[in-house]
Amino acid sequence: MTGSSLAGWGLTAPTVAEVKVPACLSEVGGHLRSAGERGLAVRGLGRSYGDAAQNAGGTVVDMTGVDGVGPIADDGTLTVQGGVSLDTLLRRVVPQGWFVSVSPGTRQVTVGGAIACDVHGKNHHRDGSWGDHVKSFRLLTGDGQIREVGPQGPDPELYRATVGGMGLTGVILEATIALVAVPSSRLLVDTDRTPDLDTTLDRLIDGEAHHRYSVAWIDSTASGRHLGRSIITQGDFAPADALAEGDDPHQFRPWSGPAAPPAPGGLLNRHTIRAFNEAWFRRAPIARHDELQSISTFFHPLDGVDRWNRLYGPRGMVQWQMVVPDSGTQVVGMAMERLVAAGAPSFLSVVKRFGAGDIGPLSFPTSGWTLAVDLPARTHGLPDVLDHLDEVVAEVGGRIYLAKDSRLHPQLLPVMYPRLGELVAVRDRVDPEGRIRTDLGRRLGLC
Ligand SMILES: Cc1cc2nc3c(=O)[nH]c(=O)nc-3n(C[C@H](O)[C@H](O)[C@H](O)COP(=O)(O)OP(=O)(O)OC[C@H]3O[C@@H](n4cnc5c(N)ncnc54)[C@H](O)[C@@H]3O)c2cc1C
């Protein structure tokens, strides 16, 4: 087979597959029928970090060519094709006074990818995850049928297995989603520096009651009494009268700069990451309130540098993201301590609070604390440190986010996701021959 090498955003585990790029939805079924015994995987914009959108030796259908957007109904619902990116969608809907109900930290994800990973944003404590705002979708399942699926029916089991199901139940062809009306395209943002982890977590809890959007960036190099010192940003969409006179309240012109250059030796290493963390923390104001920020500054700052993942060099990066229930809060500090002690500083470390979750058997968000860290893959001893942390997370009833994963051991999966049997039952029903497959699914014993 001649094919293309595909990797996730972390660039850690490339594999070769035959890539098909349908120009319209009706072509997708043909690619499923002609896929060989290694089956077919679905891919959006490849922003999952690990091997979720890869299929070594098989077929990968790249959905980014099917990106139609329907009209917005009065109640803010609209139907879009599975390959449309949030970037395209926002350019269409923000000038009309609407925003996506949940935005991840980048616009460069597709609607299909957002549903398949049940993506969360800075407002999970208020609004839940992507799956909470999907009215219905059309799914091409492995048996070749196109099924209409919704949370209240038809086929709510298939709906739940697909939301967060990592593309293992079929191809999301089209989805009807709910947008949220916004008074302007700017946010009023409070920024506060905190001296330690306890203060960070307390401030995030306090902020929940007052702000729709809330997140903490943690200085991953601080230790001892400074462990967990952070910059907290919390915000809400600004009323139109908070803008300067004459300002178009729904203007949306996201800025994007040049692409990051290839860095054969890797520009991000423990020394540059340490220097960045220190400078970033000191540069933030101790407290600044009601600052007007654009959607792209507040939600998608990383999109300003295209292909920034290349700064880690050819060996790439590992993102480790976990969530623990409140009873396991101590694991947040313990994980930060272990990473500092292992000499594994993270370029970007984020803590957020999740509200109620658990939409589907493989959906990541669940009530508690989530911590995400970005680590150079070549960090000495990293696999052992992360294996140990996975076990600690599982012991306290937490889990790892599969959209970021490239290395979890399969025996921990049913401990972290105890409803896994629901996914297996649905797959057996709609894909009895196991035609939908991914590298992640094979690694974790799911297909
Ligand atoms: C800078 C950055 C910031 C991020 N921030 C966040 C964040 O704040 N919150 C968060 O939750 N995630 C975040 N992510 C992760 C990202 O949102 C998810 O990985 C998302 O799924 C990527 O979408 P994609 O279109 O690139 O999907 P891909 O990476 O291409 O695929 C991801 C999974 O979705 C499946 N899939 C894709 N399209 C379809 C389809 N049409 N039908 C069925 N299955 C499909 C694939 O098979 C695969 O299993 C971030 C990623 C990056 C790079």
The ligand as an SDF file (V2000), in Angstrom:
LIG
                    3D

 53 58  0  0  0  0  0  0  0  0999 V2000
   -3.9990   23.8050   20.9330 C   0  0  0  0  0  0  0  0  0  0  0  0
   -5.0540   22.8040   21.3210 C   0  0  0  0  0  0  0  0  0  0  0  0
   -5.9630   23.1450   22.3150 C   0  0  0  0  0  0  0  0  0  0  0  0
   -6.9500   22.2300   22.6890 C   0  0  0  0  0  0  0  0  0  0  0  0
   -7.8250   22.5920   23.6680 N   0  0  0  0  0  0  0  0  0  0  0  0
   -8.7860   21.7360   24.0530 C   0  0  0  0  0  0  0  0  0  0  0  0
   -9.7220   22.0940   25.0630 C   0  0  0  0  0  0  0  0  0  0  0  0
   -9.6780   23.1930   25.6110 O   0  0  0  0  0  0  0  0  0  0  0  0
  -10.6810   21.1970   25.3910 N   0  0  0  0  0  0  0  0  0  0  0  0
  -10.7660   19.9700   24.7800 C   0  0  0  0  0  0  0  0  0  0  0  0
  -11.6730   19.1980   25.1120 O   0  0  0  0  0  0  0  0  0  0  0  0
   -9.8960   19.5960   23.8210 N   0  0  0  0  0  0  0  0  0  0  0  0
   -8.9140   20.4550   23.4510 C   0  0  0  0  0  0  0  0  0  0  0  0
   -8.0360   20.0900   22.4560 N   0  0  0  0  0  0  0  0  0  0  0  0
   -8.2070   18.7800   21.8010 C   0  0  0  0  0  0  0  0  0  0  0  0
   -9.1370   18.8940   20.5970 C   0  0  0  0  0  0  0  0  0  0  0  0
  -10.2250   19.7480   20.8770 O   0  0  0  0  0  0  0  0  0  0  0  0
   -9.7250   17.5100   20.2680 C   0  0  0  0  0  0  0  0  0  0  0  0
   -8.7130   16.5750   20.0940 O   0  0  0  0  0  0  0  0  0  0  0  0
  -10.5920   17.5520   18.9880 C   0  0  0  0  0  0  0  0  0  0  0  0
  -11.2590   16.3630   18.8550 O   0  0  0  0  0  0  0  0  0  0  0  0
   -9.7840   17.7560   17.7490 C   0  0  0  0  0  0  0  0  0  0  0  0
  -10.6520   17.8490   16.6350 O   0  0  0  0  0  0  0  0  0  0  0  0
  -10.1450   17.3800   15.2190 P   0  0  0  0  0  0  0  0  0  0  0  0
  -11.1610   17.7890   14.2020 O   0  0  0  0  0  0  0  0  0  0  0  0
   -8.7670   17.8350   15.0070 O   0  0  0  0  0  0  0  0  0  0  0  0
  -10.2140   15.7980   15.4080 O   0  0  0  0  0  0  0  0  0  0  0  0
   -9.0720   14.7060   15.1070 P   0  0  0  0  0  0  0  0  0  0  0  0
   -7.9250   14.9470   16.0040 O   0  0  0  0  0  0  0  0  0  0  0  0
   -8.8200   14.6150   13.6640 O   0  0  0  0  0  0  0  0  0  0  0  0
   -9.8510   13.4060   15.6020 O   0  0  0  0  0  0  0  0  0  0  0  0
  -10.1210   13.2460   16.9760 C   0  0  0  0  0  0  0  0  0  0  0  0
  -11.0870   12.0750   17.1660 C   0  0  0  0  0  0  0  0  0  0  0  0
  -12.3440   12.4080   16.5990 O   0  0  0  0  0  0  0  0  0  0  0  0
  -12.7320   11.4170   15.6390 C   0  0  0  0  0  0  0  0  0  0  0  0
  -13.4360   12.1330   14.5740 N   0  0  0  0  0  0  0  0  0  0  0  0
  -13.0240   13.2110   13.8770 C   0  0  0  0  0  0  0  0  0  0  0  0
  -13.9580   13.5840   12.9920 N   0  0  0  0  0  0  0  0  0  0  0  0
  -14.9970   12.6970   13.1150 C   0  0  0  0  0  0  0  0  0  0  0  0
  -16.2400   12.5300   12.4750 C   0  0  0  0  0  0  0  0  0  0  0  0
  -16.6710   13.3520   11.4860 N   0  0  0  0  0  0  0  0  0  0  0  0
  -17.0310   11.5100   12.8540 N   0  0  0  0  0  0  0  0  0  0  0  0
  -16.6490   10.6650   13.8660 C   0  0  0  0  0  0  0  0  0  0  0  0
  -15.4690   10.7780   14.5060 N   0  0  0  0  0  0  0  0  0  0  0  0
  -14.6480   11.7840   14.1380 C   0  0  0  0  0  0  0  0  0  0  0  0
  -11.4220   10.7810   15.1860 C   0  0  0  0  0  0  0  0  0  0  0  0
  -11.6320    9.4650   14.7100 O   0  0  0  0  0  0  0  0  0  0  0  0
  -10.6190   10.7990   16.4650 C   0  0  0  0  0  0  0  0  0  0  0  0
  -10.9450    9.7030   17.2700 O   0  0  0  0  0  0  0  0  0  0  0  0
   -7.0360   20.9620   22.0470 C   0  0  0  0  0  0  0  0  0  0  0  0
   -6.1210   20.6290   21.0530 C   0  0  0  0  0  0  0  0  0  0  0  0
   -5.1290   21.5400   20.6880 C   0  0  0  0  0  0  0  0  0  0  0  0
   -4.1500   21.1540   19.6050 C   0  0  0  0  0  0  0  0  0  0  0  0
  1  2  1  0
  2  3  1  0
  2 52  2  0
  3  4  2  0
  4  5  1  0
  4 50  1  0
  5  6  2  0
  6  7  1  0
  6 13  1  0
  7  8  2  0
  7  9  1  0
  9 10  1  0
 10 11  2  0
 10 12  1  0
 12 13  2  0
 13 14  1  0
 14 15  1  0
 14 50  1  0
 15 16  1  0
 16 17  1  0
 16 18  1  0
 18 19  1  0
 18 20  1  0
 20 21  1  0
 20 22  1  0
 22 23  1  0
 23 24  1  0
 24 25  2  0
 24 26  1  0
 24 27  1  0
 27 28  1  0
 28 29  2  0
 28 30  1  0
 28 31  1  0
 31 32  1  0
 32 33  1  0
 33 34  1  0
 33 48  1  0
 34 35  1  0
 35 36  1  0
 35 46  1  0
 36 37  1  0
 36 45  1  0
 37 38  2  0
 38 39  1  0
 39 40  1  0
 39 45  2  0
 40 41  1  0
 40 42  2  0
 42 43  1  0
 43 44  2  0
 44 45  1  0
 46 47  1  0
 46 48  1  0
 48 49  1  0
 50 51  2  0
 51 52  1  0
 52 53  1  0
M  END
$$$$
